[in-house]
Amino acid sequence: MNYVRTAAQRMIKKYNTNDPFEIAELLKIKIMYEYLGDHIRGFYQACPKVRIIHINIELDDINRRIVCAHELGHSVFHGKLNTIFLQKHTFCDKNKFEREANTFAAELLVPNGLFFENPDYTLDQIAALHNIPVGLLKIKYKM
């Protein structure tokens, strides 16, 4: 997944931010907050002239940021794919798309060098210190 990591780092450099909301705005992707039920955190939608990231309004700020970064990954790598159609009518592996979006989110949100800056900290301590879910750290650092 190095191509995903490279794309995220290029985006950070190009837009001079790792904030997924700022990047979405710069890319003219609309963010909509709405109630999506208990099991849907968010999704990406590409219409002919409008791109939208839908985020469950029930999420806290940290999870909204993670969902936005994940869905931004879908817009970058799968922006023109109809994954629901692919999942229902082909043998396409939807998990590959989710892994790419998760990797993109981790690379975008987790700063480089956290372990070097905190050599005596455990993974859980680093996650708590930086307000980052352990799962994103594991993806970023391939654990």
MITORNU-248354 format. One record per atom (N, C-alpha, C): residue number from 1; chain; residue in three letters; x, y, z; atom name. Coordinates in Angstrom, 2 decimals. Layout:
N
NUM/A/ALA/X/Y/Z/CA
...
//
This chain:
143
1/A/MET/0.81/-1.20/0.00/N
1/A/MET/0.00/0.00/0.00/CA
1/A/MET/0.85/1.27/0.00/C
2/A/ASN/2.08/1.14/-0.44/N
2/A/ASN/2.95/2.31/-0.47/CA
2/A/ASN/2.40/3.42/-1.36/C
3/A/TYR/1.69/3.05/-2.43/N
3/A/TYR/1.11/4.08/-3.31/CA
3/A/TYR/0.06/4.91/-2.56/C
4/A/VAL/-0.65/4.31/-1.62/N
4/A/VAL/-1.64/5.03/-0.82/CA
4/A/VAL/-0.92/5.98/0.13/C
5/A/ARG/0.11/5.47/0.78/N
5/A/ARG/0.89/6.29/1.72/CA
5/A/ARG/1.53/7.48/0.98/C
6/A/THR/2.07/7.22/-0.20/N
6/A/THR/2.70/8.28/-0.99/CA
6/A/THR/1.67/9.33/-1.39/C
7/A/ALA/0.49/8.90/-1.80/N
7/A/ALA/-0.55/9.85/-2.20/CA
7/A/ALA/-0.97/10.73/-1.03/C
8/A/ALA/-1.10/10.15/0.16/N
8/A/ALA/-1.47/10.95/1.34/CA
8/A/ALA/-0.39/11.96/1.67/C
9/A/GLN/0.87/11.55/1.63/N
9/A/GLN/1.97/12.47/1.93/CA
9/A/GLN/2.06/13.58/0.89/C
10/A/ARG/1.81/13.26/-0.36/N
10/A/ARG/1.82/14.29/-1.41/CA
10/A/ARG/0.70/15.30/-1.17/C
11/A/MET/-0.46/14.80/-0.74/N
11/A/MET/-1.59/15.69/-0.49/CA
11/A/MET/-1.29/16.62/0.68/C
12/A/ILE/-0.67/16.09/1.73/N
12/A/ILE/-0.29/16.92/2.87/CA
12/A/ILE/0.67/18.02/2.42/C
13/A/LYS/1.62/17.65/1.60/N
13/A/LYS/2.61/18.63/1.12/CA
13/A/LYS/1.96/19.66/0.19/C
14/A/LYS/1.12/19.20/-0.71/N
14/A/LYS/0.48/20.09/-1.68/CA
14/A/LYS/-0.41/21.13/-1.01/C
15/A/TYR/-1.20/20.69/-0.03/N
15/A/TYR/-2.16/21.60/0.61/CA
15/A/TYR/-1.65/22.17/1.93/C
16/A/ASN/-0.46/21.76/2.34/N
16/A/ASN/0.17/22.25/3.55/CA
16/A/ASN/-0.69/22.04/4.81/C
17/A/THR/-1.39/20.92/4.83/N
17/A/THR/-2.21/20.56/5.99/CA
17/A/THR/-2.50/19.06/5.94/C
18/A/ASN/-2.76/18.51/7.11/N
18/A/ASN/-3.22/17.12/7.16/CA
18/A/ASN/-4.67/17.07/7.65/C
19/A/ASP/-5.33/18.23/7.70/N
19/A/ASP/-6.71/18.30/8.15/CA
19/A/ASP/-7.63/17.86/7.01/C
20/A/PRO/-8.35/16.74/7.18/N
20/A/PRO/-9.18/16.24/6.09/CA
20/A/PRO/-10.32/17.19/5.72/C
21/A/PHE/-10.80/17.98/6.68/N
21/A/PHE/-11.88/18.93/6.38/CA
21/A/PHE/-11.36/20.06/5.49/C
22/A/GLU/-10.17/20.55/5.78/N
22/A/GLU/-9.57/21.60/4.95/CA
22/A/GLU/-9.29/21.09/3.54/C
23/A/ILE/-8.76/19.88/3.47/N
23/A/ILE/-8.45/19.29/2.16/CA
23/A/ILE/-9.73/19.08/1.36/C
24/A/ALA/-10.76/18.57/2.01/N
24/A/ALA/-12.04/18.37/1.32/CA
24/A/ALA/-12.56/19.70/0.78/C
25/A/GLU/-12.46/20.74/1.57/N
25/A/GLU/-12.92/22.06/1.13/CA
25/A/GLU/-12.11/22.52/-0.08/C
26/A/LEU/-10.80/22.34/-0.03/N
26/A/LEU/-9.95/22.75/-1.15/CA
26/A/LEU/-10.25/21.95/-2.42/C
27/A/LEU/-10.68/20.70/-2.23/N
27/A/LEU/-11.04/19.84/-3.36/CA
27/A/LEU/-12.50/20.02/-3.78/C
28/A/LYS/-13.19/20.95/-3.12/N
28/A/LYS/-14.60/21.24/-3.39/CA
28/A/LYS/-15.50/20.02/-3.15/C
29/A/ILE/-15.16/19.28/-2.10/N
29/A/ILE/-16.00/18.16/-1.67/CA
29/A/ILE/-16.86/18.67/-0.53/C
30/A/LYS/-18.15/18.55/-0.69/N
30/A/LYS/-19.10/19.02/0.32/CA
30/A/LYS/-19.15/18.03/1.49/C
31/A/ILE/-19.20/18.55/2.71/N
31/A/ILE/-19.34/17.73/3.91/CA
31/A/ILE/-20.76/17.90/4.42/C
32/A/MET/-21.44/16.79/4.63/N
32/A/MET/-22.81/16.84/5.18/CA
32/A/MET/-22.85/16.02/6.47/C
33/A/TYR/-23.41/16.61/7.50/N
33/A/TYR/-23.60/15.92/8.78/CA
33/A/TYR/-25.07/15.55/8.88/C
34/A/GLU/-25.32/14.28/9.10/N
34/A/GLU/-26.70/13.82/9.19/CA
34/A/GLU/-26.76/12.54/10.01/C
35/A/TYR/-27.94/12.24/10.47/N
35/A/TYR/-28.11/11.01/11.23/CA
35/A/TYR/-28.10/9.85/10.25/C
36/A/LEU/-27.19/8.92/10.44/N
36/A/LEU/-27.03/7.77/9.54/CA
36/A/LEU/-27.33/6.45/10.22/C
37/A/GLY/-27.98/6.51/11.38/N
37/A/GLY/-28.29/5.29/12.10/CA
37/A/GLY/-27.16/4.90/13.04/C
38/A/ASP/-27.32/3.75/13.63/N
38/A/ASP/-26.36/3.30/14.63/CA
38/A/ASP/-25.15/2.58/14.05/C
39/A/HIS/-25.21/2.18/12.78/N
39/A/HIS/-24.14/1.34/12.23/CA
39/A/HIS/-23.34/1.98/11.10/C
40/A/ILE/-23.77/3.15/10.64/N
40/A/ILE/-23.05/3.80/9.54/CA
40/A/ILE/-22.38/5.06/10.06/C
41/A/ARG/-21.06/5.08/9.94/N
41/A/ARG/-20.29/6.23/10.42/CA
41/A/ARG/-20.19/7.32/9.36/C
42/A/GLY/-20.17/6.91/8.10/N
42/A/GLY/-20.09/7.86/7.01/CA
42/A/GLY/-20.00/7.14/5.68/C
43/A/PHE/-20.10/7.90/4.60/N
43/A/PHE/-19.91/7.35/3.27/CA
43/A/PHE/-19.61/8.46/2.29/C
44/A/TYR/-19.04/8.07/1.16/N
44/A/TYR/-18.68/9.00/0.11/CA
44/A/TYR/-19.65/8.83/-1.05/C
45/A/GLN/-20.05/9.94/-1.65/N
45/A/GLN/-20.98/9.91/-2.77/CA
45/A/GLN/-20.46/10.84/-3.86/C
46/A/ALA/-20.39/10.32/-5.07/N
46/A/ALA/-19.98/11.13/-6.22/CA
46/A/ALA/-21.17/11.23/-7.18/C
47/A/CYS/-21.70/12.41/-7.31/N
47/A/CYS/-22.76/12.70/-8.28/CA
47/A/CYS/-22.08/13.31/-9.50/C
48/A/PRO/-22.81/13.50/-10.59/N
48/A/PRO/-22.15/14.04/-11.79/CA
48/A/PRO/-21.36/15.34/-11.56/C
49/A/LYS/-21.88/16.27/-10.77/N
49/A/LYS/-21.16/17.53/-10.59/CA
49/A/LYS/-20.86/17.85/-9.13/C
50/A/VAL/-21.19/16.96/-8.23/N
50/A/VAL/-21.01/17.22/-6.81/CA
50/A/VAL/-20.43/15.98/-6.13/C
51/A/ARG/-19.42/16.23/-5.30/N
51/A/ARG/-18.86/15.15/-4.48/CA
51/A/ARG/-19.21/15.46/-3.03/C
52/A/ILE/-19.66/14.43/-2.30/N
52/A/ILE/-20.14/14.64/-0.94/CA
52/A/ILE/-19.56/13.58/-0.01/C
53/A/ILE/-19.10/14.04/1.16/N
53/A/ILE/-18.77/13.13/2.25/CA
53/A/ILE/-19.87/13.29/3.29/C
54/A/HIS/-20.57/12.20/3.55/N
54/A/HIS/-21.63/12.17/4.55/CA
54/A/HIS/-21.03/11.66/5.85/C
55/A/ILE/-21.25/12.37/6.95/N
55/A/ILE/-20.71/11.98/8.25/CA
55/A/ILE/-21.86/11.92/9.25/C
56/A/ASN/-21.88/10.83/10.01/N
56/A/ASN/-22.92/10.65/11.02/CA
56/A/ASN/-22.80/11.74/12.08/C
57/A/ILE/-23.85/12.49/12.26/N
57/A/ILE/-23.86/13.62/13.20/CA
57/A/ILE/-23.70/13.16/14.65/C
58/A/GLU/-23.93/11.89/14.91/N
58/A/GLU/-23.83/11.35/16.26/CA
58/A/GLU/-22.38/11.16/16.71/C
59/A/LEU/-21.42/11.26/15.80/N
59/A/LEU/-20.02/11.01/16.14/CA
59/A/LEU/-19.41/12.21/16.86/C
60/A/ASP/-18.42/11.93/17.72/N
60/A/ASP/-17.68/13.02/18.36/CA
60/A/ASP/-16.67/13.60/17.36/C
61/A/ASP/-16.01/14.68/17.74/N
61/A/ASP/-15.10/15.37/16.82/CA
61/A/ASP/-13.95/14.49/16.33/C
62/A/ILE/-13.41/13.68/17.22/N
62/A/ILE/-12.29/12.81/16.83/CA
62/A/ILE/-12.74/11.82/15.76/C
63/A/ASN/-13.87/11.19/15.98/N
63/A/ASN/-14.36/10.21/15.00/CA
63/A/ASN/-14.84/10.86/13.71/C
64/A/ARG/-15.36/12.07/13.79/N
64/A/ARG/-15.73/12.79/12.57/CA
64/A/ARG/-14.50/13.03/11.71/C
65/A/ARG/-13.41/13.38/12.35/N
65/A/ARG/-12.15/13.64/11.63/CA
65/A/ARG/-11.65/12.36/10.97/C
66/A/ILE/-11.72/11.24/11.70/N
66/A/ILE/-11.27/9.96/11.15/CA
66/A/ILE/-12.15/9.55/9.97/C
67/A/VAL/-13.46/9.68/10.13/N
67/A/VAL/-14.38/9.32/9.05/CA
67/A/VAL/-14.15/10.21/7.84/C
68/A/CYS/-13.95/11.50/8.06/N
68/A/CYS/-13.70/12.41/6.95/CA
68/A/CYS/-12.43/12.00/6.20/C
69/A/ALA/-11.37/11.66/6.92/N
69/A/ALA/-10.12/11.24/6.29/CA
69/A/ALA/-10.31/9.94/5.51/C
70/A/HIS/-11.05/9.00/6.09/N
70/A/HIS/-11.33/7.72/5.44/CA
70/A/HIS/-12.11/7.95/4.14/C
71/A/GLU/-13.17/8.74/4.22/N
71/A/GLU/-13.99/8.99/3.04/CA
71/A/GLU/-13.24/9.82/2.00/C
72/A/LEU/-12.35/10.69/2.44/N
72/A/LEU/-11.49/11.41/1.53/CA
72/A/LEU/-10.61/10.43/0.75/C
73/A/GLY/-10.15/9.39/1.44/N
73/A/GLY/-9.40/8.32/0.78/CA
73/A/GLY/-10.22/7.65/-0.31/C
74/A/HIS/-11.50/7.40/-0.02/N
74/A/HIS/-12.37/6.82/-1.05/CA
74/A/HIS/-12.49/7.78/-2.24/C
75/A/SER/-12.59/9.08/-1.96/N
75/A/SER/-12.73/10.04/-3.07/CA
75/A/SER/-11.49/10.05/-3.94/C
76/A/VAL/-10.32/9.91/-3.33/N
76/A/VAL/-9.06/9.93/-4.07/CA
76/A/VAL/-8.88/8.66/-4.89/C
77/A/PHE/-9.15/7.50/-4.28/N
77/A/PHE/-8.85/6.23/-4.94/CA
77/A/PHE/-10.04/5.56/-5.60/C
78/A/HIS/-11.24/5.87/-5.15/N
78/A/HIS/-12.42/5.16/-5.66/CA
78/A/HIS/-13.52/6.13/-6.05/C
79/A/GLY/-13.16/7.35/-6.39/N
79/A/GLY/-14.12/8.41/-6.62/CA
79/A/GLY/-15.15/8.13/-7.69/C
80/A/LYS/-14.81/7.31/-8.64/N
80/A/LYS/-15.75/7.05/-9.74/CA
80/A/LYS/-16.31/5.62/-9.70/C
81/A/LEU/-15.98/4.90/-8.65/N
81/A/LEU/-16.47/3.52/-8.55/CA
81/A/LEU/-17.82/3.48/-7.85/C
82/A/ASN/-18.67/2.61/-8.31/N
82/A/ASN/-19.93/2.34/-7.62/CA
82/A/ASN/-19.69/1.05/-6.83/C
83/A/THR/-19.18/1.18/-5.61/N
83/A/THR/-18.79/0.00/-4.84/CA
83/A/THR/-19.98/-0.87/-4.46/C
84/A/ILE/-21.15/-0.26/-4.30/N
84/A/ILE/-22.34/-1.07/-3.98/CA
84/A/ILE/-22.66/-1.98/-5.16/C
85/A/PHE/-22.61/-1.45/-6.38/N
85/A/PHE/-22.84/-2.27/-7.57/CA
85/A/PHE/-21.79/-3.37/-7.67/C
86/A/LEU/-20.51/-3.00/-7.48/N
86/A/LEU/-19.44/-3.98/-7.58/CA
86/A/LEU/-19.61/-5.10/-6.56/C
87/A/GLN/-20.00/-4.74/-5.35/N
87/A/GLN/-20.16/-5.72/-4.29/CA
87/A/GLN/-21.30/-6.69/-4.61/C
88/A/LYS/-22.39/-6.19/-5.17/N
88/A/LYS/-23.57/-7.02/-5.41/CA
88/A/LYS/-23.47/-7.84/-6.70/C
89/A/HIS/-22.76/-7.32/-7.71/N
89/A/HIS/-22.81/-7.93/-9.03/CA
89/A/HIS/-21.48/-8.45/-9.57/C
90/A/THR/-20.43/-8.36/-8.79/N
90/A/THR/-19.14/-8.86/-9.25/CA
90/A/THR/-18.45/-9.60/-8.10/C
91/A/PHE/-17.28/-10.10/-8.39/N
91/A/PHE/-16.48/-10.76/-7.35/CA
91/A/PHE/-15.43/-9.81/-6.78/C
92/A/CYS/-15.64/-8.53/-6.99/N
92/A/CYS/-14.70/-7.51/-6.53/CA
92/A/CYS/-14.59/-7.54/-5.00/C
93/A/ASP/-13.38/-7.40/-4.49/N
93/A/ASP/-13.12/-7.43/-3.05/CA
93/A/ASP/-13.28/-6.05/-2.45/C
94/A/LYS/-14.42/-5.80/-1.81/N
94/A/LYS/-14.70/-4.50/-1.19/CA
94/A/LYS/-13.69/-4.21/-0.08/C
95/A/ASN/-13.17/-5.25/0.57/N
95/A/ASN/-12.21/-5.04/1.65/CA
95/A/ASN/-10.95/-4.33/1.18/C
96/A/LYS/-10.57/-4.54/-0.08/N
96/A/LYS/-9.40/-3.84/-0.63/CA
96/A/LYS/-9.64/-2.34/-0.61/C
97/A/PHE/-10.83/-1.91/-1.00/N
97/A/PHE/-11.16/-0.49/-1.00/CA
97/A/PHE/-11.14/0.07/0.41/C
98/A/GLU/-11.64/-0.69/1.37/N
98/A/GLU/-11.65/-0.24/2.76/CA
98/A/GLU/-10.24/-0.16/3.33/C
99/A/ARG/-9.39/-1.13/2.99/N
99/A/ARG/-7.98/-1.08/3.45/CA
99/A/ARG/-7.27/0.14/2.89/C
100/A/GLU/-7.51/0.45/1.61/N
100/A/GLU/-6.89/1.63/1.01/CA
100/A/GLU/-7.37/2.90/1.71/C
101/A/ALA/-8.66/3.01/1.96/N
101/A/ALA/-9.20/4.21/2.63/CA
101/A/ALA/-8.68/4.31/4.06/C
102/A/ASN/-8.58/3.18/4.77/N
102/A/ASN/-8.04/3.20/6.14/CA
102/A/ASN/-6.57/3.58/6.15/C
103/A/THR/-5.82/3.06/5.20/N
103/A/THR/-4.39/3.39/5.11/CA
103/A/THR/-4.22/4.87/4.80/C
104/A/PHE/-5.02/5.39/3.89/N
104/A/PHE/-4.96/6.81/3.56/CA
104/A/PHE/-5.26/7.65/4.80/C
105/A/ALA/-6.30/7.30/5.54/N
105/A/ALA/-6.68/8.05/6.75/CA
105/A/ALA/-5.55/8.01/7.78/C
106/A/ALA/-4.96/6.85/7.98/N
106/A/ALA/-3.86/6.73/8.96/CA
106/A/ALA/-2.68/7.57/8.55/C
107/A/GLU/-2.33/7.51/7.28/N
107/A/GLU/-1.18/8.28/6.79/CA
107/A/GLU/-1.44/9.78/6.87/C
108/A/LEU/-2.67/10.18/6.62/N
108/A/LEU/-3.03/11.59/6.66/CA
108/A/LEU/-3.04/12.12/8.09/C
109/A/LEU/-3.60/11.35/9.02/N
109/A/LEU/-3.86/11.85/10.37/CA
109/A/LEU/-2.74/11.61/11.38/C
110/A/VAL/-1.96/10.57/11.18/N
110/A/VAL/-0.92/10.22/12.16/CA
110/A/VAL/0.40/10.85/11.74/C
111/A/PRO/0.93/11.76/12.54/N
111/A/PRO/2.21/12.39/12.19/CA
111/A/PRO/3.35/11.37/12.10/C
112/A/ASN/4.29/11.64/11.24/N
112/A/ASN/5.49/10.79/11.13/CA
112/A/ASN/6.33/10.94/12.39/C
113/A/GLY/6.99/9.88/12.78/N
113/A/GLY/7.98/9.95/13.85/CA
113/A/GLY/7.46/9.92/15.27/C
114/A/LEU/6.23/9.53/15.49/N
114/A/LEU/5.70/9.54/16.87/CA
114/A/LEU/6.49/8.62/17.81/C
115/A/PHE/6.94/7.49/17.29/N
115/A/PHE/7.69/6.57/18.14/CA
115/A/PHE/9.08/7.10/18.48/C
116/A/PHE/9.66/7.84/17.56/N
116/A/PHE/10.97/8.43/17.82/CA
116/A/PHE/10.88/9.57/18.83/C
117/A/GLU/9.78/10.31/18.76/N
117/A/GLU/9.57/11.41/19.70/CA
117/A/GLU/9.22/10.93/21.11/C
118/A/ASN/8.69/9.72/21.20/N
118/A/ASN/8.23/9.17/22.49/CA
118/A/ASN/8.78/7.75/22.67/C
119/A/PRO/10.10/7.59/22.72/N
119/A/PRO/10.68/6.24/22.71/CA
119/A/PRO/10.34/5.37/23.91/C
120/A/ASP/10.01/5.96/25.03/N
120/A/ASP/9.73/5.18/26.23/CA
120/A/ASP/8.24/4.92/26.44/C
121/A/TYR/7.41/5.35/25.51/N
121/A/TYR/5.96/5.21/25.65/CA
121/A/TYR/5.48/3.93/24.96/C
122/A/THR/4.41/3.39/25.50/N
122/A/THR/3.77/2.25/24.85/CA
122/A/THR/2.87/2.76/23.73/C
123/A/LEU/2.40/1.86/22.92/N
123/A/LEU/1.48/2.21/21.84/CA
123/A/LEU/0.23/2.90/22.40/C
124/A/ASP/-0.31/2.36/23.47/N
124/A/ASP/-1.50/2.96/24.09/CA
124/A/ASP/-1.22/4.35/24.64/C
125/A/GLN/-0.04/4.56/25.20/N
125/A/GLN/0.31/5.87/25.74/CA
125/A/GLN/0.47/6.91/24.63/C
126/A/ILE/1.10/6.50/23.54/N
126/A/ILE/1.27/7.41/22.40/CA
126/A/ILE/-0.10/7.78/21.83/C
127/A/ALA/-0.96/6.79/21.70/N
127/A/ALA/-2.32/7.03/21.19/CA
127/A/ALA/-3.05/8.03/22.08/C
128/A/ALA/-2.98/7.82/23.39/N
128/A/ALA/-3.67/8.72/24.33/CA
128/A/ALA/-3.06/10.12/24.31/C
129/A/LEU/-1.74/10.19/24.25/N
129/A/LEU/-1.05/11.48/24.25/CA
129/A/LEU/-1.43/12.34/23.05/C
130/A/HIS/-1.60/11.70/21.91/N
130/A/HIS/-1.89/12.42/20.67/CA
130/A/HIS/-3.36/12.35/20.25/C
131/A/ASN/-4.18/11.73/21.10/N
131/A/ASN/-5.62/11.63/20.83/CA
131/A/ASN/-5.88/10.94/19.48/C
132/A/ILE/-5.18/9.84/19.27/N
132/A/ILE/-5.28/9.07/18.04/CA
132/A/ILE/-5.66/7.63/18.41/C
133/A/PRO/-6.62/7.04/17.73/N
133/A/PRO/-6.95/5.64/18.02/CA
133/A/PRO/-5.77/4.71/17.76/C
134/A/VAL/-5.62/3.72/18.60/N
134/A/VAL/-4.54/2.74/18.47/CA
134/A/VAL/-4.57/2.09/17.09/C
135/A/GLY/-5.77/1.83/16.58/N
135/A/GLY/-5.90/1.19/15.27/CA
135/A/GLY/-5.24/1.98/14.16/C
136/A/LEU/-5.35/3.29/14.19/N
136/A/LEU/-4.68/4.11/13.17/CA
136/A/LEU/-3.16/4.04/13.30/C
137/A/LEU/-2.68/4.01/14.54/N
137/A/LEU/-1.23/3.87/14.74/CA
137/A/LEU/-0.74/2.55/14.17/C
138/A/LYS/-1.49/1.50/14.40/N
138/A/LYS/-1.10/0.17/13.90/CA
138/A/LYS/-1.06/0.15/12.37/C
139/A/ILE/-2.03/0.82/11.74/N
139/A/ILE/-2.03/0.88/10.28/CA
139/A/ILE/-0.85/1.70/9.78/C
140/A/LYS/-0.64/2.85/10.38/N
140/A/LYS/0.45/3.75/9.95/CA
140/A/LYS/1.80/3.07/10.06/C
141/A/TYR/2.02/2.40/11.19/N
141/A/TYR/3.33/1.80/11.43/CA
141/A/TYR/3.37/0.31/11.13/C
142/A/LYS/2.36/-0.17/10.39/N
142/A/LYS/2.32/-1.54/9.89/CA
142/A/LYS/2.51/-2.57/10.99/C
143/A/MET/1.76/-2.45/12.04/N
143/A/MET/1.90/-3.38/13.17/CA
143/A/MET/0.83/-4.45/13.12/C
//
